[in-house]
Amino acid sequence: MSQLTVYNENDTDTPILDTREADEIARELDSVGVLFERWPASHQLAADATPEQIGEAYADDIERLQQQFGYATWDVIGLHPEHPQKDAMRAKFLDEHTHSEDEVRFFVDGAGLFTLHIGDKVYATLCEANDLISVPAGTRHWFDMGDKPHFKVIRLFNNQEGWVANFTGTDIAKDFRPAGEQMLGQG
């Protein structure tokens, strides 16, 4: 189940807010400029659905976001616990970074943890199947897929080349890693 836990950036132990209510998650994230939505599929998808079938199931929502925000392209990626490079792929985004364009992800299946560092707060956002999150360009954040990654996501882009991690060099993500691992069911 989706979850949002908000902390003061200097206190990894005492949450300011902890909720699993989708409407409350959306309101809280909207207050800091982050889009969070729940999308229903237009029809059931098989576990081995192709990217084309996934795109068809969510075509209306993909088109709405493309129109609203000017996203030019989309794709579908996934990762499973047996992937031979899962550890390297996980490590790639565990440190705080930004991107020069929005990071838009819709979880078709599985889960992942986006942790956003906005102002003096940290917003740990567990996204699961049917969750969309759009992290605005320039927002400090990190992503944890867990030690047994399992997800399939639709990604939307203005320019795929613009989606490069620019690391901030801070250690804040390491401080919050135990809380994130607990949210992912690892702690």
Disulfide bonds with the S-S distance in Angstrom:
none
